[in-house]
Amino acid sequence: MNRRNGLQGLRWHGRLLGVVGCLVVIFLAGCASGNAPSLNATSSNTGGLAGSSNDPNAPPTPPPFPAFTVGAWVANMAPQKGEADRVYVLTRLHDPAMTGPSQPPPQGSVGVTAVIDGVAQNNPTDKTGYAYFDFKANAAPTVPSVITLTANYQGKSYQTTTFYTVLPDIKGTPTPAAGTPTPHP
């Protein structure tokens, strides 16, 4: 409207032009560097896994997937003090060739020990590879309680951990009796 507003508009356009100019320079520098891949380039990908070549300078082959795994979780990870809770344990056998899905080990072939709040319990797995342990959540409130689980299969021990945290005992504020005025600051 007045001359001052017109100058502010020119300043804005000048800044925009400066930014666009910088972007063009960056683009041209990238094209001129010669490091961009050619559209006519061919791939040297052989379809093999990384690290599977016979080249002594190649990175090492990753380790095989374990033949036996164990996992555990707590049904309620934040129970009230004294509340009943349960830890589930899942065991699986894996095909070394990874050609099929994992399977449960034979029923009763895996013995599982759970140490919950310093108390050890033992259970075998069922036909689906599961074992579970019931317990009362008696750990100190707000401090994670680590549960250690050890699965024994064919003479080997496999260990994992999980945890739960007892909620703090929060006492609510009693509501005022009917007819009692609430003071305002």
Secondary structure by P-SEA (a helix, b strand, c coil): ccaaaaaaaaaaaaaaaaaaaaaaaaaaaaaacccccccccccccccccccccccccccccccccccbbbbbbbccccccccccbbbbbbbbcccccccccccccccccbbbbbbcccbbbbbbbcccccccccccccccccbbbbbbbbbbcccbbbbbbcbbbbcccccccccccccbbbbcc
